[in-house]
Amino acid sequence: MSKRNVTLQLDEEVITQAKVIAARQGTSVSALLAQQVRELAADAARYEAAKVQALQLMAEAAARGSGGRVTWSREDLYDRAGDRDE
C-alpha cells in the first residue's frame, strides 16, 4: 500500500501529548495517528454493519409480526395463577 503525506495543524499542547504517548508506546507520532485513524475507520464500519443488521432484523420482525397490533392481554402478561390464593 502506498503512503502519502498529510499536513496537520495541531496545538502545541496536543503535539507534545502525542509525542509523549508515541514515545511511551515506542512508536512515532505518525504511526500513532495512523493507528488511531485505522481504529476510527474500523469502528465506523462496525457501527454501519450493526445498523444495517438491526434495520434488517426489525424489518423481518415487522413482516412476521402482527403489524403493530397488540395480540396479548394484560392477563397474559401478568398470569400469576400460581401466586393467587384461590
Summary of the structure (lengths in Angstrom):
residues: 86
radius of gyration: 26.9
end to end distance: 76.0
largest distance: 79.7
contacts: 130
relative contact order: 0.05
helix: 66%
strand: 0%
